[in-house]
């Protein structure tokens, strides 16, 4: 088997295993007794697969196993500057180890985008692998939600998340604490992002699939149900925005495409309605944002936004260094009594500006703006419903980045970001099919 074929098969494996977080932790990091993920020195199993795939691609290129790819779009070239500048920022970071690992994760997210683009994998198998992986972690999340329990697995990278423990994400109601679904991911909001993207990917497949369309329905039901069970407001909004935008492309999602989508849409709505009915008290508390924990959540977000703006003003020239927001916040505002209450701002542009300064923020906003122009052009040009819906996948992570920080500073988030932008590039290749 040629190196190019190894790379292509590994890309599908990566897309299917994307939500699984098995890793070797060399040294867990803490700040004032609170766990500090960005400073933890660890090696994820998925990182090894990504690096092997990248190595296979480099060997295939050296052996000239395939024709060279056309020039990368301008937004992809701009995106490459973000991990590059992150590596440079290691030199002035307070914690160089955490900064180095954060920069590596950003690079690996970009590498995944690049690998999907240069691979010979077609759009449909890539979407299928991604949706299958999202369905697997969604099924685990549903089990956690319905049983209100979990289990520890070092091999799978899963924690038990007991609902009674402090720090576990729950919805508090009059009857007690209701565990939010984690799946195999580090936080329910991350599961919400994966489920939203998996749902869009499944809809893209259903929009053109004739044979085997019924096989997609169980995946759609499981993913949609887990999206509700995650109780992730950012995930809900991301799914609604991405699906709404993709379904308003009249030249692509025509009457025939909408007709093919009806069973999948009906299945998703049925699953959403069923889970919502079974968890109505918790869902009501989450939607109305009433209760002690919901008030605390909004207060912490407002506080983190204010602190993030203060850090941005103080470090606007160069930033604190990638992955070093929390140490800088403690040094800037003093050591808090409760370090668990201090979190990065739930707004990626603000966090990027604080850690990478004005230059890093300009790169981020520039590449997103350039991508949006490319996306609008692609959606107007294509006549393929699958391409039109798949082109909306990065909208999921962009919306999530407005309400959370994981697309930038967690390994699971950078991998999801890389996968969705890579699938967009793959959709662009097939826009004329």
N, C-alpha and C positions, 0 to 999 in steps of 0.2 A: 504494500500500500504506500502511495506517495505521501510526502509530507503535507501536501495540500489537502489530501483526503483526511489525514489525521486531524488537521486543523479544523476542517468542516465538521467532522463528527464531534470533536471536542466542543465546538461552538454550540451544537445542539445539546450536549451534556450540560454545559454551563447554564444555558437557558432553562433547562429542566430542573437543575439543582440550585438555582439562584437563591431561593428563600432559606436554604439550610445553612446553619451557622456553626457547624462543627469547627473547633479550633484548638490549638495548643497555646495555652497562656503561660508565657515564660515568667512574667512578673506583673501581678495585678497592681494597679495604681490607685491611690486614695488621696483625697484632698480634705484635710481636717476630719478624717474618719469616714468621709462619704466616698463611695466608689467613683472612680474617674475613668470613664470608658476611653476618652480621647488620649489619655496618658498610658493606657495599658499596652504593654509589649506582648503581642500575640501573633500567631500565624494561622489564618483560616485555611481550611482544606480547599475551599474554592479558589483561593489565591494561587495555590500550586497548579490547579487545572488551567487557570488563566495564563499563567506564565509558561506552562508547557505548550498551550495552544499558540501563544505568541512566538515561542521558540520554533515551533513547527512551521509557522508562517515565514519566519526569517529564513529558515533552511529551504523552504519551498521557493522563496524569492531568489536566494543565492543560487539554487539549482535551476532557476528559470523554468519551473514546472508549469507555469501559466502566464498568460499575458499580463502586463502591468495594468493596474487600475487607472482609470482616468483621474484627473486632478481632483483633490478633495474639495468639497464646498467650502466657501470662505468661513462659514460659521464653525465648521469642524477645525479649521486651521486656527481660528481664534480660541476655540475651546482648549486646544493643546497648550496655550499659554498659561492657563490656570494652574495645572499641576506643576508646570515648569517654575512659575513664580512661587508656588508653595514650597518647592524644594529650596529655592533661594532664601525664603523667609526662615528656614531652619536656623540659619546662622545668627539671627537676632532673637530667637525664641527663648523664653525663660526655661522651658523644659524641652531640650533638644530631642530626647528619645520619643516623647509623644508627638512632637512636631514631625519627626521623620516618618513615623508610622502613619500619621494623618496624610502626609504628602504622598506616601506610597499608595494609600487607598484611593486618593484622587487620581493618581496615575493609572491605577488598575481599572477604575471606572471608565476613563478615557480609552484605555487599551481595549476594553470590551466593546465599546462603540466602534473602534477601528477594526477589530477582528470580525465583527458581524458584517461590516461594510465590505471588507476585502474577501470574505469567505465566498465560496460557491454555493452556499445554502440558499434555497429558494424561500420566498416570504412565507408561504403556507406552512412548511415544516417548522420554520422558526417560530411562527405564531403558535403552532400546535404544541411545541416543546415548552414555550413560555406559559401557555394556558394550563398545560398539564402540571407544571411545577406549582403554579398558583393554586390549582385545585387541590393538590396534595397538602400544602400547608393550610389551606382553608378547611379541609376536612379535619385536620388536627385541631384547628381553632374551634370548630363547631363542637367537637368532642369535649374540649375544655369548657366551653360555654354551657353545654347541656349538663355535664357532670359536675361543674363548678370545682374541678380539680385538675391536676396535671401531674407530670412525672419528670424526674431528672434523668438526663441522658447525656453523658460526656461525648459519646460517639456521634450523636445527632446534634449536639449543641443546644439542648433544650433544658430550661429550668422549670421547676414545679409551679412557681407563682401561687403560693397559698393565699387565698383571699383575705385571710385575717392578718397577714403580715403587713407592716408599714412599708410603703414604697411600691407595693403592687398596685397596678392600675385596676381600679374597680369603679363601679357606679353605686353610689350609696342611696338607698331607698328607706322607707319607713320600716320595711321588713328585714333590713340588713345590708350587707355588702355583696354586690353582684360582680363576679369576676368577668372582666372583659377578655375577649379571645385574643391570644397572642399568636397562635400557630407555632411555627418554629422560629419566630422573629423576636427581636429584643423589646418590642413595644407594640401594643395594639394599634397605634397610629401607623406603624410601619406595615402591619398586616393589612390595614385599611388601604394603604397605597398599593400594595401588591394585588389585593383583591380587585381594586378599581381598575388597575391596568390589565389584570387577567380577564376581567369582564369585557373590556374593550377589545382585547385580542380575540376572545371567543366570538364576539359579535362580528368582527372582521372576517373570521373564518366562515361563520354561518351565512354571511351576506352573499357568498358565491358558491358555497359547497352544495352539491346536489346529492351525490352519494355519501352516505355516512353522516348526514346532517343530524340524525337522531342521536348519534353517539356524543354530539356536543352538548345535548340538553342536560345530562347529569352534571357535566362540568360547570355549565352556566348556573344551575341550581345551587351547587355547593359553593361556588365562588360568591354568588349574590347573597346567599344566606350568611356566609362568613363576613361579608362586608357589613351587614347589619350587626352581627354579633361582636364585631370589633368595637362598636360604638365610637368609631372614629369620625368626627364631624368633617375633618379635612378630607378623609377618604370618600365620604358621601358626596361632598361638594365636587371633588375631583372627578368622580365617576359621572355625575350629572352633567358637568360642563363638557367633558370630553365626548360623551355620547351625544349630547345636544349639538355640539359643533359639527361632529362627523355626519350626523343625520340631516344636516341642513345643506349638504352639498348636492344640489339638484341633479347635476349632470352625472354624478357618480352613483348616489343612492337613489335610483329611480324607482318606479312603481314595482318592477320585478324584484329589485333588491330589497325593498321594504317588505314585500310579500314573503321572501325567503327568510327575513329576519323575524317575522311575527312569532313563530314558535319559540325562538330563543328569548325574545322580549317577554312573551307571556310566561315562560318558565321562570325567568328572573323575577318578574313581578310577583308570581305565586310564591316563590321561595322567600322573597322579602316580606310579603304579607304574613306568611306563616311564622317566621322568626319574630317579626314585630308583635304579632298577637301573643306569642308565648312569653315575650319579655316586655310587655307593655309598661309596667311600673318603671323599670330601668330606662326604657326608651323615652318615656315621658320626662323623667328627670334629666336625661341627656339633652333632649330637644328644647326643654324650657329653661335649661341651665339653672335650675333651682336646687337648693340643698347646700350643705356645708362644703362638700368636696368640689362641687361645681363652682361655687363662689371663690373658693381657694384657688382653683385652677385659673380662673379669669384674673384674679389678683396677681398670681405669680407671673402670668403672661404679660400683664401690664407692667409689672415691676421689672421683668427681664428686658422688655422693650426699652424702658427708660434707662436702665443700666447699660444696655447695648449701645444706645445713642451716646451715652457719656463716654464709653470706651472708644467709640468711633471718633468722637471729637478729639480725644486725647492721643489717639494713635493713627490719625488719618493719613499721615505721611507714608508709613511703612506697614502699619498693622502690628498686632501683638505677636504675629507668627502663627502659622497654621496649627490648629489644635490647641492653642494656648489662651483661649478666651477666659476660661474659668480662673487660672492662676492670675491673669491680669486683672480680672474683676475683684478678686480677693485683695490684691495689692493696692488697687485703686480705691476701693470703698471700705476696706477694713475687713477683718475676719468675722463672719456672721456667727450668731449663736447656733443657727440651724443650717449647716452647709447643704443639706438636701433641698432647701428652698431656693438656692441659687442655681439657675439653669441658663443655658445659652438662649438668646432671643429666638422666639419662634417665628423668624422671618429671615430666610436665607440671605437676601441682599444685605441686610443689616449685619448679620454674622460674618459674611464674607468681607464686608467693609471694615469691620472691627479687627479681623484676623489678618487680612491681606492688604488693608489700606485702600487708598483711592485707586491705585493701579489695578488691584485685584477686583474691586467692584466694577470698574470700567470694563474689564475683560468679561465679567459675568453678564452685565447688562448688554454689552455689545454683541456677544455671541447669541444670546437669547433673542435679541431684536433681529439679527441676521437670520437666525433659524426661522422666526415667525414669517419673514418675507418669503423664505423658501417654502414654508408649509402652505401659505396662501396660494403661491404659484402652483404648487403640486396639486392641491385640492381643486383648483380651477381647471387644471389641464387634464387630469385623469378622468377616464370613464369607467374605472374599475371600482366597485363598491368596497372591495377588500382593501385596495390601496388607500381610498379616501378615509376609511375608518382607522386603518393602521397608522396613517399619517397623523392622527390625533393623539396617539399614545403619549408623546412627550408632554402634552397638555396636563396629563395626570400628575407628573412630577413637578411641573411648573406651578400648578395650583397648590399642591402639597407644600411647596417651598414658600408659599405666601403665609401658610398657617403653622409651619413646623420647621425644624432645623435638620431632621434626619437625612434629607436628600444630599446634604453636603458633609456632615460631620460623623456619620455612622457608616461602617463598611457596607451594611445591608442597603443603605440609601444610595451610596455612590454606585453600587453594582446595579441597582434598579434604574438609576439615572442613565448609566451607560447602556444598559440593555434597551431602554425605550428609545433613546436617540439612535442607537444602532438599527433597531427595527424600522425606524423612520427612513433611514438611508436605504435599507433593503426595499421598502415600499417605493421609494423614488426610482429604483432601478426597474421596477415592474410597472411603472405608471403608464407605459404605452402598450402593455400586453392586452 
